[in-house]
Each structure stands twice: as structure tokens, then as C-alpha cells.
Amino acid sequence: MRASYDVAIAGGGIVGAACAAECAAAGLSVVVVEPGPIGGGATAAGMGHIVVMDDSPAQVALTLYSRQLWIELARELPADVEYLPCGTMWVAAGEDEMAEVRRKKQVYDGIGVKAEVLGPQALAEAEPNLRPGLAGGLFVADDSVIYAPCAARFLLDRRPVERVAQRAVELTRDGIKLHDGTAIAAGITVNATGAWAPELTPGIEVRKRKGHLVITDRYPGFVHAVLIELGYLKSAHSTTADSVAFNAQPRRTGQVLLGSSRQYGAEDTAIETHMLHRMLQRAREYMPGLGELTAVRTWTGFRAATPDKLPLIGPVPGNERLYLATGHEGLGITTSLATGRLLADQVVGRPSAIPCEPYLPGRKQEASHG
Amino acid sequence: MAEAVKLSVNGGPVTVPAGAMVSAAVALAGVSAFRKSVNGEPRGPLCGMGTCFECRVTVNGRAHVRSCQVPCEAGMEVRTDAILLDVTRNPV
């Protein structure tokens, strides 16, 4: 460990790793402070879905830019990242949701994202394990799935980044104070500790949003694309109530990863049977055959949620040497690469491919969608 | 001598005494790799009491059935050659 670095990053999840990799690629000396395994928190807990989302123009810009960076990186990803370019199938239950399919299609057409509208028969042929009688779907071909902890490790390994296996207890004006009292001096300090970021930077608008996941044994071909009910958007948008939505994902191993649930105010990592039950009930409404599969593991994780559903990327107002890279909610795997790029752009003062302003911590946040 | 039960393992006929477990039928068929691990390594029965999950086979199209826990039935179709997944390479 050196006495000082250009950039010291607290948090070795995929966002911290992407920020580290981009800063190192820009020629800066970088250290990552992470007490646990790399990518062992929300990065490991999440689904690893790389997806273009269209909640807001800023979300479209960030997810689309970041998905492009993933596509460019895909050929270099090692096998353990389990990159699976399977696409996303947005599933419409009824005609009201087909209207949403057509709206989404128009948005995607307008930004050059390949998307195909499927009627009931085409949907049933594409995903025979969905229940009969669904209205249709929207297939977004260039979305994909990765195993994110290995991606985080890959991002750190391909650049000269130092690691310190300790907990950051304080972000000072001059760097990071470690659990054992050691101080790491840095020109720029980055808080990339996800849902725990407010512990190191009090007052920022980041809340824990708990999720449950289930993974099955290997059933190759049971699902082909990442299947998400369009009702998912209602679940993701709710800023108060506990919610569940059908989200089934194929893995390279042939396993099926099942989500999703969202809860505020739940600090305990324990599985909550009532939430798990609701989530699996919802999944079986869409895929009755899921009930026949064997689950091998269930777990929970914490998303870092912000009021306006956009991450915080950039310097904290009043302290130009302290940066935030958190608040990615359920999109941290998708948007990690763009986050790293935008953060490094700001640190070295070079122009960005997309505007940074919508993600700056100093922005005025208004809760979206009630 | 117990009553005989006829079933198939990987498409070939096997006859076992009534009450025999599927694992016995698979062994009688001369199969030692009941399944493949995620990295393609052969796996077979270890505990014989439903705990180790190493003896899983496909029975009548249903995957991941513990063969040591299921008695043979007439006409049962058992497969140990379910699709091997290659997870050791990047698909792009």
C-alpha cells in the first residue's frame, strides 16, 4: 500500500470496480477498499441483467450507453462471467399491457434499440412454459445476463488497481480512514458502498430496498429470454408498498433465477416467508410449471434506492474531492460501466459521451411515479 | 423370487425385482455416470439415502429425480444422458 493515491474507492462491488478500472485506464493510481470478497454484496445478490430501461430520458441514456459498453466488452469477458446474450421478453398479460408494449416499442425504435412485438402465438412459441392466454410481448434482443461478481473481479484484474481488505470507517477530506486506524491519502475519494453509502456520507438520499431471489436446479431450455411481466414497472415504481413481480431468467448453467420483490424499511437480511411466497405465487401465475422445479437456494440483498430512480454519480456539493457512485437501485449491473466512465470523465475533466448532469449528487430530486 | 418389473434406461430394456430402486436399475443397465456435474464431470450414487443428490436422473421426462429414493415402476423411462451444458466457454 502506498502513502497516497490519485483515487481511493470505498466499496468493491461492480460499481466500485468499474470506477476503479476506468480511473486506472485514465492513468490514475487507484486503491479499492473492500472488507469482503469483490462483488460480494448487492453485486452477488442481484440478477445480473443487462437491460435498457425507459422510465425517464436520463435512465434511457444511462442504460443504453452502459449496455453498449457491455456489448463492446463481451468478447473479453472470461467464461466465469457466464455472459448470456439471451434478450429480454417483456410479457403482456392483457390488452392494456399490449398498449404498453406498443409504447415501449416506439421508444426503443426512436433510440435505435432492436425490439420486436410478439402476439399471443409467437410468445407461446418463444416461451412454451408461459401460461396460455397471455396477450403478447416485446422482445429486446440485445439485452443479456452476466454473473456479476466475476465481472467485478475481471474489471479489477485487468487494470493496475490496488486492493485493501479492510472496512472504510470514515471518508475524510483527504482520503479514507480504515478500520485499523490507518489513513489512506487520496486526491479524490469515492463512496461506492451501495445501500450502505449513507453510513459514510450522512444525509445523502439513498435507502435500502430489500429483494428476494430464488435459483433452481438446472433445467436447460425452461426459459429462453429474461422474462419480465410488464406489471414489473408498477412494482419497481412503487415508492412505498412492498411489491412483487414475475421475473424469470435463464442462466448459462441451465438454472432458472426467479425474482423479484421490493421492500423499504426492511433491514434484516433474513428470508421473509410471506414475501417469498407472494413472489413465487406471482411467478407461478405466469409459469405454472415452475412449481415442479427444485429450488436450490434463496437469498436476499439490498438495492440502493434514490427518490428519482437515478444513481448518484459525481462530486458531493461543497466537497469537490468526495465523489459518490451509488443509488443504482436494481440497475447497478447494467449501469456500472457507464458509471465508471462518467465518474472518470469528471475526475480527469474530459468530455462525456452522455450528459453527466442528470446523475450529479447536487441535482434537485423529485420522487418519480408517486 | 419377487415379481419382475420392466422399465427402460436410456432407451434400453431393464428388468428388476419389484421394489428395486431406480438407482439399482441404472446400475444394472451398466451405467456408472448417472449425471454430469456443471463442469461435465461424471457423478453417481454416494449416500444411497437421498441426502447427497449425486444420483439424480430424469424419470419420465422429469429432471433431477433422486434415483435412490424412487421405486421402479413398469414402463418407466429413465435417462442419464440429459443435455450436457458447456459453461466453459464464452458464447460470443
HADDOCK unambig.tbl for C-alpha pairs under 7 A between the chains (distance, minus, plus):
assign (segid A and resid 75 and name CA) (segid B and resid 92 and name CA) 5.88 0.50 0.50
assign (segid A and resid 78 and name CA) (segid B and resid 90 and name CA) 6.77 0.50 0.50
assign (segid A and resid 79 and name CA) (segid B and resid 88 and name CA) 5.72 0.50 0.50
assign (segid A and resid 79 and name CA) (segid B and resid 89 and name CA) 5.06 0.50 0.50
assign (segid A and resid 79 and name CA) (segid B and resid 90 and name CA) 5.03 0.50 0.50
assign (segid A and resid 82 and name CA) (segid B and resid 90 and name CA) 6.91 0.50 0.50
assign (segid A and resid 83 and name CA) (segid B and resid 90 and name CA) 6.68 0.50 0.50
assign (segid A and resid 252 and name CA) (segid B and resid 87 and name CA) 6.25 0.50 0.50
assign (segid A and resid 253 and name CA) (segid B and resid 38 and name CA) 6.76 0.50 0.50
assign (segid A and resid 253 and name CA) (segid B and resid 85 and name CA) 6.70 0.50 0.50
assign (segid A and resid 253 and name CA) (segid B and resid 87 and name CA) 6.39 0.50 0.50
